[in-house]
Amino acid sequence: MAILKSYGVSLRESTLPFPRPNRPDNYKRRNVKWRSPQAAVIPNFHLPMRSFEVKNRTSAEDIKSLRLITAIKTPYLPDGRFDLEAYDDLVNTQIENGAEGVIVGGTTGEGQLMSWDEHIMLIGHTVNCFGGSIKVIGNTGSNSTREAIHATEQGFAVGMHAALHINPYYGKTSLEGLVSHFDSVLPMGPTIIYNVPSRTGQDIPPRVINTVAQSPNLAGVKECVGNDRIEQYTGNGIVVWSGNDDQCHDARWSHGATGVISVTSNLVPGLMRELMFGGKNPSLNAKLLPLIDWLFQEPNPIGLNTALAQLGVVRPVFRLPYVPLPLAKRVEFVNLVKEIGRENFVGEKGVQVIDDDDFILVGRY
């Protein structure tokens, strides 16, 4: 006890007193010019990885070889929560039909309608269940660099193999700002940059890509501008995936694209694999074009959500603001399935025309 008392006394004696208002020297302090402290900036500092994350880390070279990557759909329960049982069936079907990677929480997977907690949970769930069989690429991009950094740190922490990054949309920045944005996330791991001006309102020009391509972590570009741009990159040794299903056959076989990041492969993964692996096949491409045109007559993922519900592989639940295609378009889809062959589509149930009243639209979840 005596030791404790003496320790307490020494603490009190060593404690500096707070300045008191009635002391003369306190007023002298007020006359000293105040200077702003320098911010402690540590460039490219990110959360440290645990040992097993370093051991299991995927290189950018592993991502560059992927030919068929599916932008996987996120299905829902009637209350709007994730339907993980249906989701697992969708991912497993992709693996069985030869897809080599999945984009989790992309535009097709409605990452824009998820909280970041939901987003990272779904990435981690996909890695834990399927990471040994397929590459998991998490969409951790944002128009806020701070959010993109934080989400990407979390995504790699839960085991994703690569990140997908969009350029800052709506609140657009300069070309120098684009480079700084991408340079902030590239050090964390393998990265695919996604250029889709129709959604972001801003093109990522070759000047930016050529600059950030100096990073060894740039796996490549998902390019939606067109095949001329794709050929421009591939001619300089930059890996590119077509972001347009209707152009991916020519991109792959005539313009040097490595493959496609596809929406249509959610429905016909086997046929899309054949399109990417089997050599030039204009007849198969022509066979798929009516389906692709149908899928994109309204903004993605409206057509895909409608189609998967009609095939019976997901519940007919939509998170608003997405709503199903009108009845006439649903009838068209049934006819397309019959023309292409039901056996080529995912699921085992017969395709059906769903009534308007059978769809569930969820605004709060």
Disulfide bonds with the S-S distance in Angstrom:
none
